Amino acid sequence: MSEPNLTATAELIALGAPEEAPRRLPNLNRAPFEIRALKSGFLTALTWIAALLASVPLFSVIYRLAIEGGSRLDWEALTALPPSAFEQGGGFGNAIVGTLVMVGLATLISVPIGIFAAIYLAILDPDSRLAHSVRFLSKALTGFPSILAGVFVYAVLVVTMKTYSALAGGVALAVLMLPTVVLAAEQAMMMVPKKMKDAAFGIGCTRAQVIWKVVLPTGAPGILTGVMLAIAGAAGNSAPLLFTALFSGYYLTSLTEPTASLAILIFNFSGMPYDNQIELAWAASLVLVMVVLVFNILARIIGRQKH
C-alpha cells in the first residue's frame, strides 16, 4: 500500500471511522447432536452391524471346519490315496494333485484368451458391434450355471474322446473362468490413464508397443486380481467335474484319464455311512476352503498395489 493511502487510513481511524470487520472462518467442528452427525453415526453403526451379521456364517463355517477337519488333517491325509469302504486311514493326496492340475490347465487356457479378448474390447475396437456382443456375453456367462458348462464340455470332449479326463475337467473350468478374466482385464486396461497412452503414441510408439509396454504393465494389478478371483472360483467347483473328470482312486498319470478332485471327493465321502470317510471329507473341505481363501487374499493384496 502506498504512503498516501496509509495516511488516509490513519485519518479515518482517528476520526472514528469503523474498521473493516475481519472475515470469519467457517466452523468445521462437527456438533455431536447435529442431525447430519446423528444420521451419519446411525448409518455407520448399521453398516457395521450388517457386516458382522454377514460374517457370522463365514466364521462359523471356518470354525466348524477347523474343529472337525483339523483333527484329521495330517501328512497321511495329504499324501495317501482314498480308502475303500471298510478301510481305515487313507487320505486325498490324489485329489489335491488332480485339483491343482485341472485348475492349472484352466488357467493356461482362459488367461491368454481372456487377456487378448480384453485388449480388443478395451483398446483395439471398444465401440464395435462385436465388442458390444462379446461384452454382453461375458456378463451373461458370469451367471452361467456351472453344471451347464460341464454338460457342454461333456458333449464336445468326453463324447469325442470316449473317456472322462483331466483335460475335459480343465476345459470345463476354463469356460467358467473366462468371463471373469475378460471383464476384470478389460476394466483394468480401461483404468490406465489416457494421457499415458497419448504420451506413448506421441513419442512414436506403435499400437502394439503401447499395449505391451504401457497398458499391460500399468493394468497388471487389476488383471492379476481378476485371475486370482477366477482361480478361487474354479477351485471350488464340483458340478462341471462330475460330467468331465469324474473321479479316480489313484494319482494322475495322464491328462486323458479320469482324475480325482477335492470337490468331488467331498461330495462322494460326505454321503457315505463310514466315519473314516466323513472325517476325510471334513479334512478335504478344510484344505479346499484354505486354498480358496489364499487366492482371495492374494487377489486383495494384488488389487491394492499401485504400479
C-alpha positions in Angstrom: 0.0 0.0 0.0 1.4 3.5 -0.9 2.1 6.1 1.7 -0.9 8.5 0.9 -3.3 5.6 1.3 -1.7 4.7 4.7 -2.2 8.4 5.8 -5.8 8.4 4.7 -6.5 5.2 6.5 -4.9 6.5 9.7 -7.0 9.7 9.4 -10.2 7.7 9.1 -9.4 5.6 12.1 -8.6 8.8 14.1 -12.0 10.3 13.1 -13.7 7.2 14.4 -14.5 5.5 11.1 -15.3 1.8 11.6 -12.6 -0.6 10.6 -13.4 -3.5 8.2 -14.6 -6.5 10.2 -12.3 -9.5 10.0 -13.6 -12.3 7.8 -14.9 -15.3 9.9 -13.8 -18.7 9.0 -16.5 -21.4 9.0 -16.6 -23.7 12.0 -15.5 -27.1 10.8 -16.1 -28.9 14.1 -19.0 -31.3 13.9 -21.6 -30.9 16.6 -22.3 -34.3 18.3 -26.1 -33.8 18.3 -26.4 -32.2 14.8 -28.9 -34.0 12.6 -26.4 -34.8 9.9 -24.0 -36.2 12.6 -26.7 -38.3 14.1 -27.7 -39.7 10.7 -24.0 -40.4 9.8 -23.5 -42.2 13.1 -26.6 -44.3 12.8 -25.8 -45.4 9.2 -22.2 -46.2 10.2 -23.4 -48.4 13.1 -26.0 -50.0 10.8 -23.3 -50.8 8.3 -21.1 -52.4 11.0 -24.0 -54.5 12.3 -24.8 -55.7 8.8 -21.2 -56.6 8.1 -20.9 -58.5 11.4 -24.1 -60.4 10.7 -22.9 -61.2 7.2 -19.6 -62.6 8.5 -21.2 -64.9 11.1 -21.9 -67.7 8.6 -18.4 -67.4 7.2 -16.6 -67.6 10.5 -19.0 -70.3 11.8 -18.2 -72.5 8.8 -14.4 -71.9 9.2 -14.6 -72.7 12.9 -16.5 -75.9 12.3 -14.1 -76.9 9.5 -11.1 -76.2 11.8 -12.6 -78.3 14.6 -13.8 -81.2 12.5 -11.3 -81.2 9.7 -8.2 -80.1 11.7 -8.4 -83.1 14.0 -7.9 -85.4 10.9 -5.5 -83.2 8.9 -2.1 -84.8 8.9 0.6 -85.9 6.5 -1.1 -89.2 5.7 -4.3 -87.4 4.8 -2.5 -85.0 2.5 -0.5 -87.7 0.6 -2.2 -91.1 0.9 -4.8 -92.5 -1.6 -8.5 -92.6 -0.7 -9.5 -95.7 1.4 -12.1 -98.2 0.2 -15.4 -98.6 2.1 -14.3 -100.5 5.2 -10.7 -99.4 5.3 -9.3 -97.1 8.0 -6.8 -94.3 7.4 -6.1 -93.1 3.9 -6.2 -89.6 2.5 -6.8 -87.5 -0.5 -3.4 -86.7 -2.0 -4.5 -87.7 -5.5 -7.5 -85.2 -5.2 -5.1 -82.4 -4.3 -2.9 -83.2 -7.3 -6.0 -83.5 -9.6 -7.4 -80.2 -8.4 -4.1 -78.4 -9.0 -3.6 -79.9 -12.4 -7.2 -79.1 -13.7 -7.1 -75.6 -12.2 -3.7 -75.1 -13.8 -5.0 -76.3 -17.2 -8.0 -74.0 -16.9 -5.7 -71.0 -16.1 -3.4 -71.8 -19.1 -6.4 -71.8 -21.4 -8.5 -69.0 -20.0 -5.9 -66.3 -19.1 -4.3 -65.8 -22.5 -7.7 -65.9 -24.3 -9.2 -63.6 -21.7 -6.4 -61.0 -21.9 -6.4 -61.0 -25.7 -10.1 -60.5 -25.7 -9.8 -57.7 -23.2 -7.2 -56.0 -25.3 -9.7 -56.0 -28.2 -12.5 -54.8 -26.1 -10.6 -52.0 -24.3 -8.0 -50.9 -26.8 -8.4 -52.1 -30.4 -12.1 -51.6 -31.2 -14.1 -50.9 -28.0 -17.2 -49.5 -29.8 -17.7 -52.1 -32.5 -20.7 -54.3 -32.6 -18.5 -57.4 -32.0 -17.1 -55.7 -28.9 -20.6 -55.0 -27.5 -21.7 -58.5 -28.2 -18.6 -60.1 -26.5 -19.1 -57.8 -23.5 -22.7 -58.7 -23.2 -22.0 -62.5 -23.5 -19.2 -62.2 -20.9 -21.5 -60.6 -18.4 -24.2 -63.2 -19.1 -21.7 -66.0 -18.6 -20.8 -64.8 -15.2 -24.2 -66.1 -14.0 -24.0 -69.2 -16.2 -24.8 -72.4 -14.1 -21.6 -74.3 -13.7 -23.3 -77.6 -14.4 -24.2 -76.5 -17.9 -20.5 -75.8 -18.6 -19.9 -79.4 -17.6 -22.7 -80.7 -19.9 -21.3 -78.6 -22.8 -17.7 -79.9 -22.4 -19.1 -83.5 -21.9 -20.8 -83.2 -25.3 -17.8 -81.7 -27.0 -14.8 -83.5 -25.4 -15.9 -86.5 -23.3 -18.2 -88.0 -26.0 -15.5 -87.3 -28.7 -12.6 -88.8 -26.6 -14.9 -91.6 -25.2 -13.5 -91.1 -21.8 -13.6 -88.8 -18.8 -10.3 -86.9 -18.4 -8.4 -84.2 -16.6 -8.2 -82.4 -19.9 -12.0 -82.2 -20.1 -12.2 -81.0 -16.5 -9.7 -78.3 -17.2 -11.6 -77.1 -20.2 -14.9 -77.0 -18.2 -13.2 -74.9 -15.5 -11.7 -72.6 -18.2 -15.2 -72.0 -19.6 -16.2 -70.7 -16.1 -13.1 -68.7 -15.6 -13.1 -66.9 -18.9 -15.8 -64.3 -18.3 -14.2 -63.2 -15.0 -10.8 -62.8 -16.6 -12.2 -60.9 -19.6 -14.2 -58.4 -17.6 -11.5 -57.8 -15.0 -8.8 -57.4 -17.6 -10.9 -55.0 -19.7 -11.7 -52.9 -16.7 -8.1 -52.8 -15.6 -7.0 -51.7 -19.1 -9.7 -49.0 -19.3 -8.4 -47.6 -16.0 -5.0 -46.8 -17.5 -4.8 -43.0 -17.8 -5.4 -41.8 -21.4 -2.5 -39.3 -21.1 -0.1 -42.2 -20.6 -1.2 -43.8 -23.9 -1.3 -40.5 -25.7 2.3 -39.8 -24.5 3.4 -43.2 -25.8 1.8 -42.5 -29.2 3.3 -39.0 -29.1 6.9 -40.3 -28.9 6.3 -42.6 -31.8 5.3 -45.9 -30.2 3.2 -48.3 -32.3 -0.1 -49.6 -31.0 1.5 -53.0 -30.1 4.2 -51.2 -28.2 1.7 -49.1 -26.3 -0.2 -52.3 -25.3 2.8 -54.3 -24.3 4.9 -51.5 -22.7 2.2 -49.3 -21.2 -1.2 -50.8 -20.9 -0.4 -54.3 -19.7 2.3 -53.3 -17.1 0.1 -50.5 -15.7 -3.0 -52.6 -15.6 -1.2 -55.7 -14.3 -2.5 -55.5 -10.7 -6.1 -55.3 -11.8 -5.6 -58.1 -14.3 -4.0 -60.4 -11.7 -6.8 -59.7 -9.3 -9.3 -60.9 -11.8 -7.2 -64.0 -12.5 -6.9 -64.8 -8.8 -10.6 -64.5 -8.2 -11.3 -66.7 -11.2 -8.9 -69.4 -9.9 -10.5 -69.3 -6.5 -14.0 -69.8 -8.0 -12.8 -72.6 -10.3 -11.0 -74.5 -7.4 -14.3 -74.9 -5.5 -16.5 -76.0 -8.5 -17.7 -79.6 -8.4 -20.7 -79.7 -10.8 -18.8 -79.5 -14.1 -16.2 -82.1 -12.9 -19.0 -84.6 -12.4 -19.5 -84.6 -16.2 -15.9 -84.3 -17.3 -13.3 -85.6 -14.9 -15.5 -87.9 -12.9 -13.2 -89.4 -10.1 -10.3 -91.8 -9.6 -8.8 -93.5 -6.7 -5.3 -93.2 -8.0 -2.8 -90.5 -8.7 -3.0 -88.8 -12.1 -0.6 -90.2 -14.7 -2.2 -88.9 -17.9 -4.4 -85.9 -18.9 -6.6 -88.2 -20.9 -7.8 -90.3 -17.9 -10.3 -89.7 -15.1 -8.9 -87.9 -12.2 -9.8 -87.1 -8.6 -10.6 -83.6 -7.3 -11.2 -82.2 -3.8 -14.7 -81.1 -4.6 -15.8 -84.5 -5.9 -14.1 -86.3 -3.1 -16.0 -84.2 -0.6 -19.3 -84.9 -2.5 -18.6 -88.6 -2.5 -17.3 -89.1 1.0 -19.8 -86.8 2.8 -22.7 -89.2 1.8 -21.0 -92.4 3.0 -22.1 -94.1 6.2 -18.5 -94.6 7.4 -16.9 -92.4 10.0 -13.4 -92.6 8.3 -14.7 -91.2 5.0 -16.7 -88.5 6.7 -13.7 -87.4 8.7 -11.7 -87.2 5.4 -14.4 -85.2 3.8 -14.1 -82.7 6.7 -10.4 -82.5 6.3 -10.6 -82.1 2.5 -13.2 -79.4 3.0 -10.8 -77.5 5.2 -8.0 -77.8 2.7 -10.3 -76.6 -0.1 -11.5 -73.6 1.9 -8.0 -72.6 2.8 -7.0 -72.8 -0.9 -9.9 -70.5 -1.9 -9.1 -68.1 1.0 -5.5 -67.9 0.0 -6.4 -67.0 -3.6 -8.9 -64.4 -2.4 -6.4 -62.8 0.0 -3.8 -62.7 -2.8 -6.4 -61.0 -5.0 -7.0 -58.4 -2.4 -3.3 -57.8 -1.8 -2.5 -57.5 -5.6 -5.5 -55.3 -6.1 -4.3 -52.7 -3.6 -0.9 -52.4 -5.2 -0.3 -49.4 -7.4 2.0 -49.6 -10.4 
